[in-house]
Amino acid sequence: MRQRPVTVSVDLETRPTSFEVGAHVLLVAKVQERRWTVAVDTRVLDARYDTQADAWEAGVREADRLDALPK
């Protein structure tokens, strides 16, 4: 007896994970295998990253850069 195909939603892969970094919110999302993106306060950074940790680290660096800007 053949099993019916199972449809797997990609929503879990693309659903962003949020992190609070000081006054900023980072959203890290998997775009595809070995391709992650990050947004800081809803502004998406241009680069893509191999891992979630790399994307998170880039987001933290950007949040720190924003905090260092003159007010």
N, C-alpha and C positions, 0 to 999 in steps of 0.2 A: 504494500500500500504506500503510495507516494504522499509525502507531506506537502501541504500547501505552502507556498512561499510566504515568508514573513516580511512585512514592511517595517523597516526600522526608521524611526523619525530622526532626522539630523538636528532637530531642535536642541537636543542635549549637547551636541558638539558646538553649536553656534551660540548657544545662550551665554551671554557674558557673565563673568564673575566680577562682582564689585568689591573694591577695597577702599577704605578711607585712609588717606595719607595726609595728616594735618587737616587743613581746610579743603582739601581736594578729594575728588572721587575718581578712582581709576576703574575703568571697565576693560577687562581682558577677555578676549574671545578667540576661539579656535576657528580659523577660516577653512582650513583643510589640514591634512596630515603634515606635520612639521611647518605649519604656517599659522602664526598667532599675530594678533593685532591688539593695540592698546589705545584707549582714549582717556584723556585727562580732562575732566570737567566738560565732557561731551565733544572735545576736539580730538579727532583721531590723528595719531602720529603717522607720518608717512612711511616709516619702515615696517617691515614684517620680521617676525622672530621665529627661531626654530622651536623654542619651548615656551611654556607658560611663564616659567621663572624669568626667562630673558625679557619677555614682554613686560612683566611686572616690574622688573628692575629698571627698564627704560622709562616706564611710567613714573616711578619714584624719582628718578633723576630729573625728569621734566617737571614734576611737582616741586622739587627743590629749586630748580632754575626759576620757576614762576615766583616762588616765595622770595627769592633773592632780588627780584626786579624792584626798582624804586617805586614807591607807592605814590 
